[in-house]
């Protein structure tokens, strides 16, 4: 089968590699020439996952995988299936930005072959596949939806760094704009994913779109509940981690973990796809407000223990949105930075995955863990493995360690005479 994957980012390239590994001929399309050139050299431009790095060279050498930009889209016209994984995010005002995926859709439509199946895997507001992209594809291509070409939605349900394992682990949800579109999409995934992977057909593209929004927003709401409990526990001298562990021993309790904030491509973004388009929803926007408020709560916690932060040096450990990934999309480090700056602090940052120039461009002063530069407060923002065994003595002048992920043992800090506080601990 000839397949085109549009968008070769941290999810799109692994999908292309997965399909090619199953014997299909895959053309990857991206707007970034550097990504295209790296793939055609047999190199992965992303270092997220060893399986990805290991497979790209062989698949390119065997002719199963190649990449192109829209400057040379001829291969797209031959594709029987086109999978779209171009990001849709929210801007600084939390409004949905369709511009990149709209542009990709118009390019696809201009190069769409008759009888092709287009599948969107990018998370979308409900109705977008049918009502926005269907007409766009039809108008530009001059073909009729569900007669001359077919259209479906199937949400990606994977995490960066473990895409191949997640593709095998989680059922593939598939819904089309017609019964025939759904049938074709189900058949495609059964041929493109590993044997034994469950492919679940749902009633429509809208059902599939809402499924992804429901599961992502559930996590945001659950984390907000955990954060509310953590704030309550902090006021009453209770260790929230002990509470959550005890509560979750009951099989109907699945309380998530509190923290300094929620980051990444999904959880801080996709709830907006629900409540930005339906003002009747009440719980998701409240959960967003609670989770975005955790950075201010953390700064208040610091000031309760050491007083004013005006002129004080604070080190943010980890700007990535989660531990041991080289990705800072919508990281809660940024809101923490802003709250610290508003309190008058001098804000440093360290992250083993990013160099000093990158940290400086993000508004932090880079910090070298080997320096004698005194730091009064350190906040664990991303629980990288490198920080879990951090020697408190390696941070000159440290008086307070704030465990923003409740991830480290407090005993070494207590032995070193350094104050320790977690989120709800």
PAGURO-923942 format. One record per residue (C-alpha): residue in three letters; x, y, z. Coordinates in steps of 0.001 Angstrom, whole numbers, padded with zeros to 6 digits, always signed. Example, Ala and Ser with C-alpha at 12.3 -4.5 7.8 and 13.67 -1.06 7.14 Angstrom:
residues 2
ALA+012300-004500+007800;SER+013670-001060+007140;
//
This chain:
residues 425
UNK+000000+000000+000000;UNK+001200+003537-000754;UNK+000823+005791+002294;UNK+001592+009462+002855;UNK+002116+010808+006376;UNK+001765+014598+006557;UNK+003682+016004+009517;UNK+006928+014320+010587;UNK+007189+015550+014154;UNK+007617+013548+017333;UNK+004467+011513+016586;UNK+004240+011667+012791;UNK+007657+010196+012046;UNK+007129+007195+014353;UNK+003791+006576+012591;UNK+005525+006656+009217;UNK+008148+004234+010517;UNK+005446+001942+011929;UNK+003623+001745+008593;UNK+006837+001195+006639;UNK+007882-001519+009089;UNK+004695-003380+008173;UNK+005795-003511+004534;UNK+004023-000464+003137;UNK+005643+002201+000966;UNK+005568+005437+002966;UNK+006152+009004+001886;UNK+006566+011495+004706;UNK+005729+015153+004059;UNK+006897+018062+006202;UNK+007352+021810+005843;UNK+010822+021689+007463;UNK+013582+020933+004916;UNK+016013+019945+007694;UNK+013667+017161+008855;UNK+013177+015915+005296;UNK+016891+015956+004555;UNK+017761+014073+007749;UNK+015241+011309+007010;UNK+016439+010919+003422;UNK+019985+010496+004781;UNK+018644+007645+006873;UNK+018787+009593+010124;UNK+016041+010348+012621;UNK+015789+014090+013330;UNK+014197+013191+016680;UNK+016080+011465+019480;UNK+012984+010578+021527;UNK+012962+006818+021147;UNK+015656+004254+020361;UNK+013323+002153+018220;UNK+012754+005157+015980;UNK+016463+005875+015678;UNK+017227+002239+014926;UNK+014607+001750+012207;UNK+014869+004861+010038;UNK+018159+003984+008332;UNK+017106+000490+007260;UNK+013683+001558+006011;UNK+015185+004368+003928;UNK+017862+002031+002561;UNK+015188-000522+001600;UNK+013126+002140-000183;UNK+010183+001769+002184;UNK+010469+005275+003593;UNK+011345+008614+002060;UNK+010458+012219+002793;UNK+009635+015363+000865;UNK+008390+018905+001303;UNK+005368+020392-000459;UNK+007819+021714-003049;UNK+007793+018203-004556;UNK+004396+016671-003721;UNK+004080+014288-006677;UNK+004189+011191-004470;UNK+001159+012368-002497;UNK-000998+012004-005609;UNK-000196+008290-005671;UNK-001058+007701-002011;UNK-003968+005401-001268;UNK-004044+006590+002352;UNK-002987+009995+003688;UNK-002530+010292+007456;UNK-002442+013858+008808;UNK-000631+014600+012064;UNK-000039+018367+011846;UNK-000407+020108+015241;UNK-003441+022130+016271;UNK-002701+024161+019397;UNK-003989+027219+021211;UNK-002361+030638+021098;UNK-001423+032929+023982;UNK-005093+033854+024411;UNK-006002+030132+024408;UNK-007779+030415+021070;UNK-007568+027460+018684;UNK-005007+027929+015897;UNK-006006+026029+012751;UNK-003579+027799+010411;UNK-000918+025053+010028;UNK-003405+022212+009566;UNK-005595+024294+007236;UNK-002562+024932+005043;UNK-001669+021236+005062;UNK-005260+020304+004191;UNK-005275+022632+001193;UNK-001976+021139+000007;UNK-003389+017633+000425;UNK-006541+018570-001481;UNK-004501+019980-004361;UNK-002683+016650-004639;UNK-005473+014235-003715;UNK-005872+011131-005832;UNK-009277+009685-006655;UNK-010467+006991-004219;UNK-007896+008052-001604;UNK-008613+007815+002116;UNK-007636+010796+004298;UNK-007337+010187+008039;UNK-006751+012929+010602;UNK-004918+011824+013750;UNK-004351+015335+015073;UNK-006662+016042+018024;UNK-009517+018257+016838;UNK-012647+019982+018148;UNK-015748+017881+017581;UNK-017071+018226+014033;UNK-013838+019539+012515;UNK-013125+016492+010336;UNK-016533+016521+008657;UNK-017503+020192+008747;UNK-014162+021959+008231;UNK-011803+019598+006444;UNK-014364+017650+004420;UNK-015590+020738+002511;UNK-012039+022074+002180;UNK-010801+018824+000634;UNK-013827+018620-001652;UNK-013693+022239-002843;UNK-009979+022346-003621;UNK-009831+018855-005165;UNK-013077+019197-007098;UNK-014160+015767-005866;UNK-017115+014606-003800;UNK-016664+013386-000238;UNK-017598+009745+000393;UNK-017820+009071-003314;UNK-014533+010204-004927;UNK-012476+010262-001726;UNK-013021+009094+001851;UNK-012440+010695+005227;UNK-012007+009502+008815;UNK-010665+010517+012198;UNK-008541+008321+014472;UNK-006961+010009+017499;UNK-003336+009430+018344;UNK-003171+007980+021866;UNK+000582+007792+022378;UNK+003263+009554+024388;UNK+006513+010887+022984;UNK+009298+008467+023822;UNK+007139+005339+023822;UNK+005089+005639+020630;UNK+005640+002111+019345;UNK+004742+000510+022661;UNK+001612+002656+022968;UNK+000519+001791+019419;UNK+000490-001859+020470;UNK-000951-001224+023933;UNK-004008+000945+023313;UNK-007004+000221+021062;UNK-007086+002290+017863;UNK-010319+004297+017805;UNK-011672+004872+014287;UNK-014693+006820+013033;UNK-015444+008041+009512;UNK-017767+010458+007761;UNK-019668+007481+006321;UNK-019866+003727+006793;UNK-017560+003230+003814;UNK-015005+005709+005118;UNK-015024+003963+008494;UNK-014659+000534+006899;UNK-011672+001633+004826;UNK-009981+003259+007815;UNK-010444+000144+009951;UNK-008949-002017+007209;UNK-006001+000348+006881;UNK-005110+000257+010568;UNK-005423-003515+010696;UNK-002796-003695+007977;UNK-000565-000902+009276;UNK-000410-001714+013001;UNK+001177-004772+014582;UNK-000805-008037+014561;UNK-003058-008315+017581;UNK-003529-004554+017982;UNK-007176-003850+018737;UNK-008934-001572+016242;UNK-012208-000204+017636;UNK-014846+001173+015270;UNK-017098+003927+016617;UNK-020238+005459+015138;UNK-018755+008515+013450;UNK-015832+010872+013095;UNK-017463+013062+015738;UNK-017561+010177+018204;UNK-013864+009514+017631;UNK-013013+013215+017998;UNK-014903+013472+021284;UNK-013313+010273+022594;UNK-009872+011877+022501;UNK-011106+015085+024101;UNK-012926+013120+026800;UNK-009905+011058+027813;UNK-007524+014029+027818;UNK-009873+016323+029720;UNK-010518+013558+032247;UNK-006831+013671+033135;UNK-006892+017456+033500;UNK-009951+017320+035749;UNK-008471+014500+037813;UNK-005183+016363+038270;UNK-007116+019483+039295;UNK-008899+017421+041939;UNK-005545+016101+043165;UNK-004226+019657+043310;UNK-007250+020822+045299;UNK-006690+017949+047739;UNK-002994+018845+047946;UNK-003783+022425+048868;UNK-006233+021225+051509;UNK-003627+018799+052889;UNK-001031+021586+053045;UNK-003369+023726+055127;UNK-004025+020877+057566;UNK-000556+019368+057940;UNK-001376+016119+056085;UNK+000833+014325+053548;UNK-001264+014170+050373;UNK+000842+011361+048895;UNK-000035+009113+051809;UNK-003702+010037+051362;UNK-003687+009299+047624;UNK-001879+005981+048059;UNK-004377+004921+050712;UNK-007410+006117+048733;UNK-006252+004409+045534;UNK-006061+001068+047308;UNK-009838+001036+046800;UNK-010502-000118+043202;UNK-012896+002716+042338;UNK-010449+005478+043275;UNK-007946+006611+040612;UNK-006696+009933+041959;UNK-003815+011329+039897;UNK-000751+013159+041202;UNK-000643+016827+042230;UNK+002129+019059+040991;UNK+003474+022494+040220;UNK+001525+022534+036950;UNK+000478+020581+033874;UNK+002351+020813+030573;UNK+002691+019164+027199;UNK+000919+019147+023870;UNK-002270+017547+025188;UNK-003584+018213+028685;UNK-003198+022026+028803;UNK-004506+022378+025244;UNK-007286+019956+024359;UNK-009788+020859+027084;UNK-010052+024207+025281;UNK-011301+022297+022229;UNK-014324+021391+024351;UNK-015191+024484+026335;UNK-014033+027099+023811;UNK-016687+025697+021481;UNK-019391+025028+024085;UNK-019809+027559+026919;UNK-022284+025251+028689;UNK-019391+023156+030016;UNK-018451+024123+033569;UNK-016015+021581+035017;UNK-013254+021580+032330;UNK-012610+025358+032454;UNK-012527+025257+036253;UNK-009989+022423+036144;UNK-007830+024473+033772;UNK-007999+027436+036134;UNK-006984+025290+039110;UNK-004063+023655+037323;UNK-002765+026905+035883;UNK-002925+028374+039384;UNK-000492+025862+040863;UNK+002555+027939+039950;UNK+001217+030846+042027;UNK+000437+028416+044858;UNK+004041+027166+044701;UNK+005432+030694+044917;UNK+003132+031436+047862;UNK+004396+028258+049536;UNK+007985+029443+049116;UNK+007252+032892+050533;UNK+005443+031360+053516;UNK+008721+029657+054438;UNK+011466+032144+053573;UNK+009684+035467+053220;UNK+009823+037844+050279;UNK+011469+036603+047091;UNK+012421+040100+046017;UNK+016023+039902+044820;UNK+016356+036224+045791;UNK+017864+033569+043483;UNK+015533+030688+042584;UNK+016558+027719+040449;UNK+013991+025882+038332;UNK+015146+022304+037820;UNK+013819+021120+034467;UNK+011967+023178+031862;UNK+010694+020137+029935;UNK+006988+019496+030334;UNK+007647+016095+031927;UNK+010558+014048+033144;UNK+013182+012776+030720;UNK+011760+014187+027498;UNK+013402+016846+025345;UNK+010209+018803+024816;UNK+008969+021963+026509;UNK+005578+022495+024829;UNK+003254+024405+027190;UNK+005546+023490+030079;UNK+004424+024648+033498;UNK+007991+025959+033896;UNK+006882+029049+031986;UNK+004033+029957+034313;UNK+006350+029250+037269;UNK+008950+031576+035711;UNK+006376+034346+035341;UNK+005125+034007+038927;UNK+008670+034038+040300;UNK+009585+037097+038258;UNK+006410+038839+039428;UNK+007530+038147+043017;UNK+010864+039854+042272;UNK+013018+036733+042126;UNK+016045+036213+039938;UNK+015087+033066+038023;UNK+017680+030502+036971;UNK+017051+027210+035196;UNK+018853+023968+034493;UNK+017800+021118+032236;UNK+020109+018337+031003;UNK+018151+018189+027730;UNK+018546+021871+026772;UNK+021604+024083+026378;UNK+022113+027489+027898;UNK+021102+029384+024759;UNK+017755+027609+024670;UNK+017121+028346+028349;UNK+018077+031990+027851;UNK+015699+032273+024900;UNK+012937+030990+027173;UNK+013535+033784+029678;UNK+015677+031930+032234;UNK+019234+032532+033366;UNK+021118+029284+032632;UNK+022605+027600+035682;UNK+025536+025189+035878;UNK+025110+022620+038654;UNK+028874+022650+039128;UNK+029081+026369+039823;UNK+029445+028137+043164;UNK+026693+030625+042242;UNK+024501+030662+045372;UNK+020878+029597+045034;UNK+018485+030158+047918;UNK+015564+028074+046576;UNK+015389+025217+044069;UNK+012101+024022+042544;UNK+011883+020595+040917;UNK+009651+021265+037910;UNK+010480+018245+035707;UNK+011337+014973+037427;UNK+014316+014069+035251;UNK+016211+011024+036524;UNK+019285+013230+036887;UNK+017546+015180+039664;UNK+016175+012296+041707;UNK+019540+011588+043351;UNK+020728+015188+043389;UNK+023159+015958+046223;UNK+021794+018963+048147;UNK+025366+020043+048833;UNK+025898+020550+045097;UNK+023642+023619+045229;UNK+025560+026381+046937;UNK+023602+028345+049532;UNK+020449+026253+049187;UNK+017954+026853+052001;UNK+014730+025389+050578;UNK+014028+022603+048099;UNK+010515+022590+046625;UNK+009596+019197+045209;UNK+007105+020263+042568;UNK+006517+016643+041505;UNK+006688+014923+044907;UNK+009360+012760+043301;UNK+012403+012822+045601;UNK+013189+011611+049086;UNK+013241+014415+051621;UNK+015697+012723+054016;UNK+018891+013822+052166;UNK+017740+017433+052311;UNK+016901+017216+055987;UNK+020314+015681+056704;UNK+021949+018531+054789;UNK+020014+021108+056810;UNK+017959+022164+053792;UNK+014221+022719+054128;UNK+012028+020427+052037;UNK+008448+020959+050948;UNK+006381+019152+048360;UNK+003006+019885+046795;UNK+000615+019004+049612;UNK+003391+017544+051772;
//
